[in-house]
Amino acid sequence: MPLSTWAIILSVVLISGIVKGTTGFGFALFSLPLLVHFIPIKTLVPIITLFNLFSSIAIVLQSGKLKISKSICLLSTAGIAGVVVGTLILKFLPGDLLKVLASVILIILSVLFLTGFRFKIRKIRRGTLIAGLTSGLLGGSMSVSGPPLALFLTSLKLNTQKFRFTFAWFSIITATIAMFDYVKIGVVYPITFEVFVISLPVLLLSLMIGKWLNTRIPVNLFYKGSVIITLLAGIFLFITGLKELLSI
């Protein structure tokens, strides 16, 4: 890839890592609609999943004495089931159709965040299973596991620290399963590890910045700005993806 493309990739990784480090999620939500213009979506999804896996491990290591709860185990178990189905969607769905589908989901979820949507959860266990399954499905197929799970956890009114910890553990478990599945279906290439290794120093820096920002600025304000950018990028991705799908 030319140096200009690498500069864009590293810039997107930096900003996406800051979003993830500050809020606990959002790496794929921010990076997917931007990077897909430079890397084919079926190649990009495993790359972003690898980024999410590493950054989530870093967040857990920063979380101190927090422990894995039964709800995290239940959430992750449902997430694994969703990932298995999601990887099959990634394998068999055409790339241009997947791009349009991803953009529609990004737009819908961005609007839900911006309007302050919250789930009305009457049965916690059932809600946990649905959230885990949905997030795993989107994570396995598009690496965008964050928004459904974030909406669910926000509806539970978890504090910021527990929110980030729960999210990170879910991502570690589901991303690990997803990477094994990606290898099985043949969508992991040398460029997957090339992009990850070259971007790793930038990712580490971004997570450090995100952790610093987490205690100094309102997380909701920071993430709202990020979601607005994601919404605009999602609209642009939808337009370009639709053109490809219709061969205009």
C-alpha positions in Angstrom: 0.0 0.0 0.0 1.2 3.6 -0.7 2.4 5.7 2.2 -0.6 8.0 1.9 -2.9 5.0 2.6 -0.8 3.9 5.6 -1.1 7.4 6.9 -4.9 7.3 6.7 -5.0 3.9 8.3 -2.8 4.9 11.2 -4.8 8.1 11.7 -8.1 6.1 11.9 -6.5 3.6 14.3 -5.4 6.4 16.5 -8.8 8.1 16.7 -10.7 4.8 17.0 -8.3 3.7 19.8 -8.9 6.9 21.7 -12.7 6.4 21.4 -12.3 2.8 22.6 -10.0 3.7 25.4 -12.3 6.5 26.6 -15.7 4.9 26.3 -14.8 1.1 26.4 -16.2 0.5 22.9 -16.6 2.1 19.5 -13.4 1.0 17.7 -15.3 -0.8 14.9 -18.1 1.7 14.9 -15.7 4.5 14.0 -13.1 2.7 11.9 -15.2 0.4 9.7 -16.9 3.0 7.5 -13.6 4.9 7.0 -11.2 2.0 6.4 -13.5 0.0 4.2 -12.6 2.5 1.4 -9.0 1.3 1.5 -9.3 -2.4 2.5 -12.0 -4.9 1.2 -14.6 -5.5 3.9 -14.0 -9.2 4.2 -10.3 -8.5 4.8 -11.0 -5.6 7.1 -13.4 -7.4 9.5 -10.7 -9.7 10.9 -8.2 -6.8 11.2 -10.7 -4.7 13.2 -11.5 -7.8 15.3 -7.8 -8.3 16.1 -7.6 -4.6 17.1 -10.6 -5.0 19.4 -9.2 -8.1 21.0 -5.9 -6.4 21.9 -7.5 -3.2 23.1 -10.0 -5.0 25.2 -7.2 -7.0 26.9 -5.5 -3.7 27.7 -8.7 -2.3 29.2 -9.1 -5.4 31.4 -5.5 -5.0 32.6 -6.3 -1.4 33.5 -9.4 -2.4 35.5 -7.8 -3.4 38.7 -9.8 -5.6 41.1 -13.0 -5.9 39.1 -14.1 -9.6 38.8 -16.0 -11.5 36.1 -19.7 -11.8 37.1 -22.3 -14.4 36.2 -24.0 -11.9 33.9 -20.7 -11.5 32.0 -20.5 -15.2 31.6 -24.1 -15.4 30.3 -23.6 -12.5 28.0 -20.4 -14.0 26.5 -22.0 -17.4 26.1 -24.8 -15.9 24.0 -22.2 -13.8 22.2 -20.2 -16.9 21.1 -23.4 -18.4 19.6 -23.9 -15.2 17.7 -20.3 -15.1 16.5 -20.5 -18.5 14.9 -23.5 -17.5 12.9 -22.0 -14.1 12.1 -18.8 -15.6 10.6 -20.9 -17.7 8.2 -22.6 -14.6 7.1 -19.2 -13.0 6.4 -18.2 -16.0 4.4 -21.2 -16.4 2.2 -22.6 -12.9 1.8 -21.2 -10.9 -1.2 -18.9 -8.1 -0.1 -20.9 -5.2 -1.8 -24.1 -6.4 -0.1 -22.3 -6.8 3.2 -21.0 -3.2 2.9 -24.5 -1.8 2.3 -25.9 -3.9 5.2 -23.1 -2.7 7.5 -23.8 1.0 6.6 -27.5 0.7 7.3 -26.8 -0.9 10.7 -24.3 1.9 11.5 -26.7 4.6 10.5 -29.6 3.1 12.6 -27.5 2.5 15.7 -25.9 6.0 15.4 -29.3 7.6 15.3 -30.4 5.5 18.3 -27.4 6.7 20.3 -27.9 10.3 19.3 -31.6 10.3 20.3 -30.8 8.8 23.7 -32.7 5.6 23.0 -32.8 3.1 25.9 -34.2 -0.4 26.1 -37.0 -1.1 28.6 -35.7 -4.2 30.2 -38.3 -6.2 32.2 -36.4 -9.5 32.4 -32.6 -9.1 32.9 -31.7 -12.6 31.9 -33.6 -12.6 28.7 -32.3 -9.1 27.8 -28.8 -10.4 28.5 -29.2 -13.3 26.2 -30.7 -11.2 23.4 -28.0 -8.5 23.8 -25.2 -11.1 23.7 -26.6 -13.0 20.7 -27.2 -9.8 18.7 -23.8 -8.3 19.5 -22.0 -11.6 18.7 -23.9 -11.8 15.4 -22.9 -8.3 14.3 -19.4 -8.8 15.7 -18.8 -12.0 13.8 -20.2 -10.7 10.5 -19.0 -7.1 10.6 -16.9 -6.6 13.7 -19.5 -4.1 14.9 -20.5 -5.8 18.2 -20.5 -2.6 20.3 -23.7 -0.6 19.7 -26.3 -3.2 20.7 -24.3 -4.2 23.8 -23.7 -0.6 24.7 -27.4 0.2 24.4 -28.2 -2.7 26.7 -25.5 -1.9 29.3 -26.5 1.8 29.3 -30.1 0.8 29.9 -28.9 -1.1 33.0 -27.3 2.2 34.2 -23.9 0.7 34.9 -21.2 3.0 36.1 -18.4 3.8 33.7 -15.8 1.5 35.2 -18.1 -1.6 35.2 -19.4 -0.7 31.8 -15.9 -0.7 30.3 -14.9 -3.9 32.2 -18.0 -5.8 31.1 -17.6 -4.7 27.5 -13.9 -5.6 27.4 -14.5 -9.1 28.7 -17.3 -9.7 26.2 -15.0 -8.5 23.4 -12.1 -10.6 24.5 -14.1 -13.8 24.5 -16.1 -13.2 21.3 -13.2 -11.7 19.3 -11.0 -14.8 20.2 -13.7 -17.2 18.9 -14.2 -15.0 15.9 -10.5 -15.0 15.0 -10.5 -18.8 15.1 -13.5 -18.9 12.9 -12.0 -16.4 10.4 -9.0 -18.7 10.0 -11.3 -21.6 9.4 -13.3 -19.9 6.7 -10.2 -18.4 5.1 -10.5 -14.7 5.5 -7.3 -14.1 7.5 -4.4 -13.1 5.2 -0.8 -11.9 5.7 -2.1 -8.3 5.4 -4.2 -8.9 8.6 -1.1 -9.2 10.7 0.9 -6.7 8.7 -1.7 -3.9 9.4 -2.0 -5.0 13.0 1.8 -5.1 13.7 2.5 -1.8 12.0 -0.4 -0.1 13.7 0.3 -1.6 17.2 2.4 1.4 18.5 -0.3 3.8 17.4 -2.9 1.6 19.1 -1.0 1.5 22.4 -0.6 5.3 22.3 -4.3 5.8 21.6 -5.4 3.6 24.5 -3.2 5.5 26.9 -4.7 8.8 25.7 -8.2 7.3 26.0 -7.6 6.2 29.6 -6.3 9.7 30.4 -9.4 11.3 28.8 -11.8 8.9 30.5 -11.2 10.7 33.9 -11.1 14.2 32.5 -13.9 14.8 30.1 -17.6 13.7 30.1 -17.7 10.4 28.3 -21.1 11.0 26.9 -20.1 14.3 25.3 -16.9 12.7 23.8 -18.8 9.7 22.4 -21.6 11.9 21.0 -19.1 13.7 18.8 -17.7 10.4 17.6 -21.1 9.0 16.8 -21.9 12.0 14.7 -18.8 11.4 12.6 -19.7 7.7 12.4 -23.2 8.6 11.2 -21.8 10.8 8.4 -19.3 8.1 7.4 -22.1 5.5 7.5 -24.2 7.6 5.1 -21.2 8.0 2.7 -20.5 4.2 2.9 -24.2 3.5 2.1 -24.0 5.6 -1.0 -20.8 4.1 -2.3 -21.8 0.6 -1.4 -25.2 1.0 -3.1 -23.4 2.2 -6.3 -21.2 -0.9 -6.2 -24.2 -3.2 -5.6 -26.2 -1.7 -8.5 -23.0 -1.4 -10.6 -23.8 2.3 -11.3 
